Amino acid sequence: MLSHLISGLDLTGISLMLILSFFLSYSLDLIMHRHGFGIWGTMVIMNVQFILGFYFSKKYLAGTITLNQHLLIALAIAFATILFLAFIKTQVTKA
């Protein structure tokens, strides 16, 4: 049943996104140390925000920009979310 919903190309894209987000999360964890969320936490945040950013970009900017620009917007939203959450975490733990 699942094979009818997801094609092989979709599974390849999802797998590639997960692998790349793991390496990116690992490098961000090395940079952020105690201000970060760990490798898996950063990976989950990045993936969820990337998918939401891509969805909303495709929904609201459908005919105006190209696919590459949609991907850049989604990536920027994911990084902005990590930046915002890390800022909030440092402010809360500082007090």
Contact map, one row per residue, 1 for C-alpha under 8 A:
11111000000000000000000000000000000000000000000000000000000000000000000000000000000000000000000
11111100000000000000000000000000000000000000000000000000000000000000000000000000000000000000000
11111110000000000000000000000000000000000000000000000000000000000000000000000000000000000000000
11111110000000000000000000000000000000000000000000000000000000000000000000000000000000000000000
11111110000000000000000000000000000000000000000000000000000000000000000000000000000000000000000
01111111011000000000000000000000000000000000000000000000000000000000000000000000000000000000000
00111111111000000000000000000000000000000000000000000000000000000000000000000000000000000000000
00000111111100000000000000000000000000000000000000000000000000000000000000000000000000000000000
00000011111110000000000000000000000000000000000000000000000000000000000000000000000000000000000
00000111111111000000000000000000000000000000000000000000000000000000000000000000000000000000000
00000111111111100000000000000000000000000000000000000000000000000000000000000000000000000000000
00000001111111110000000000000000000000000000000000000000000000000000000000000000000000000000000
00000000111111111000000000000000000000000000000000000000000000000000000000000000000000000000000
00000000011111111100000000000000000000000000000000000000000000000000000000000000000000000000000
00000000001111111110000000000000000000000000000000000000000000000000000000000000000000000000000
00000000000111111111000000000000000000000000000000000000000000000000000000000000000000000000000
00000000000011111111100000000000000000000000001000000000000000000000000000000000000000000000000
00000000000001111111110000000000000000000010001000000000000000000000000000000000000000000000000
00000000000000111111111000000000000000000000000000000000000000000000000000000000000000000000000
00000000000000011111111100000000000000000000000000000000000000000000000000000000000000000000000
00000000000000001111111110000000000000000010011000000000000000000000000000000000000000000000000
00000000000000000111111111000000000000110010000000000000000000000000000000000000000000000000000
00000000000000000011111111100000000000000000000000000000000000000000000000000000000000000000000
00000000000000000001111111110000000000000010000000000000000000000000000000000000000000000000000
00000000000000000000111111111000000001110110000000000000000000000000000000000000000000000000000
00000000000000000000011111111100000000100000000000000000000000000000000000000000000000000000000
00000000000000000000001111111110000000000000000000000000000000000000000000000000000000000000000
00000000000000000000000111111111000100100100000000000000000000000000000000000000000000000000000
00000000000000000000000011111111100111100100000000000000000000000000000000000000000000000000000
00000000000000000000000001111111100000000000000000000000000000000000000000000000000000000000000
00000000000000000000000000111111100000000000000000000000000000000000000000000000000000000000000
00000000000000000000000000011111111100000000000000000000000000000000000000000000000000000000000
00000000000000000000000000001111111100000000000000000000000000000000000000000000000000000000000
00000000000000000000000000000001111110000000000000000000000000000000000000000000000000000000000
00000000000000000000000000000001111110000000000000000000000000000000000000000000000001001100000
00000000000000000000000000011001111111000100000000000000000000000000000000000000000001000000000
00000000000000000000000000001000011111111100000000000000000000000000000000000000000001000000000
00000000000000000000000010001000000111111100000000000000000000000000000000000000000000000000000
00000000000000000000010011011000000011111110000000000000000000000000000000000000000000000000000
00000000000000000000010010000000000011111111000000000000000000000000000000000000000000000000000
00000000000000000000000000000000000011111111100000000000000000000000000000000000000000000000000
00000000000000000000000010011000000111111111110000000000000000000000000000000000010000000000000
00000000000000000100110110000000000000111111111000000000000000000000000000000000000000000000000
00000000000000000000000000000000000000011111111100000000000000000000000000000000000000000000000
00000000000000000000000000000000000000001111111110000000000000000000000000000100110000000000000
00000000000000000000100000000000000000000111111111000000000000000000000000000110010000000000000
00000000000000001100100000000000000000000011111111100000000000000000000000000100000000000000000
00000000000000000000000000000000000000000001111111110000000000000000000000000000000000000000000
00000000000000000000000000000000000000000000111111111000000000000000000001001100100000000000000
00000000000000000000000000000000000000000000011111111100000000000000000001101100000000000000000
00000000000000000000000000000000000000000000001111111110000000000000000001000000000000000000000
00000000000000000000000000000000000000000000000111111111000000000000000001000000000000000000000
00000000000000000000000000000000000000000000000011111111100000000000000011101100000000000000000
00000000000000000000000000000000000000000000000001111111110000000000011011000000000000000000000
00000000000000000000000000000000000000000000000000111111111000000000000000000000000000000000000
00000000000000000000000000000000000000000000000000011111111110000000000000000000000000000000000
00000000000000000000000000000000000000000000000000001111111111000000010011000000000000000000000
00000000000000000000000000000000000000000000000000000111111111000000010000000000000000000000000
00000000000000000000000000000000000000000000000000000011111111000000000000000000000000000000000
00000000000000000000000000000000000000000000000000000001111111000000000000000000000000000000000
00000000000000000000000000000000000000000000000000000001111111111000000000000000000000000000000
00000000000000000000000000000000000000000000000000000000111111111000000000000000000000000000000
00000000000000000000000000000000000000000000000000000000000011111100000000000000000000000000000
00000000000000000000000000000000000000000000000000000000000011111100000000000000000000000000000
00000000000000000000000000000000000000000000000000000000000011111110110000000000000000000000000
00000000000000000000000000000000000000000000000000000000000000111111110000000000000000000000000
00000000000000000000000000000000000000000000000000000000000000001111111000000000000000000000000
00000000000000000000000000000000000000000000000000000000000000000111111100000000000000000000000
00000000000000000000000000000000000000000000000000000000000000001111111110000000000000000000000
00000000000000000000000000000000000000000000000000000100110000001111111111000000000000000000000
00000000000000000000000000000000000000000000000000000100000000000011111111100000000000000000000
00000000000000000000000000000000000000000000000000000000000000000001111111110000000000000000000
00000000000000000000000000000000000000000000000000001100100000000000111111111000000000000000000
00000000000000000000000000000000000000000000000011111100100000000000011111111100000000000000000
00000000000000000000000000000000000000000000000001001000000000000000001111111110000000000000000
00000000000000000000000000000000000000000000000000000000000000000000000111111111000000000000000
00000000000000000000000000000000000000000000000011001000000000000000000011111111100000000000000
00000000000000000000000000000000000000000000111011001000000000000000000001111111110000000000000
00000000000000000000000000000000000000000000010000000000000000000000000000111111111000000000000
00000000000000000000000000000000000000000000000000000000000000000000000000011111111100000000000
00000000000000000000000000000000000000000000100010000000000000000000000000001111111110000000000
00000000000000000000000000000000000000000100110000000000000000000000000000000111111111000000000
00000000000000000000000000000000000000000000000000000000000000000000000000000011111111100000000
00000000000000000000000000000000000000000000000000000000000000000000000000000001111111110000000
00000000000000000000000000000000000000000000000000000000000000000000000000000000111111111000000
00000000000000000000000000000000001110000000000000000000000000000000000000000000011111111100000
00000000000000000000000000000000000000000000000000000000000000000000000000000000001111111110000
00000000000000000000000000000000000000000000000000000000000000000000000000000000000111111111000
00000000000000000000000000000000001000000000000000000000000000000000000000000000000011111111100
00000000000000000000000000000000001000000000000000000000000000000000000000000000000001111111110
00000000000000000000000000000000000000000000000000000000000000000000000000000000000000111111111
00000000000000000000000000000000000000000000000000000000000000000000000000000000000000011111111
00000000000000000000000000000000000000000000000000000000000000000000000000000000000000001111111
00000000000000000000000000000000000000000000000000000000000000000000000000000000000000000111111
00000000000000000000000000000000000000000000000000000000000000000000000000000000000000000011111
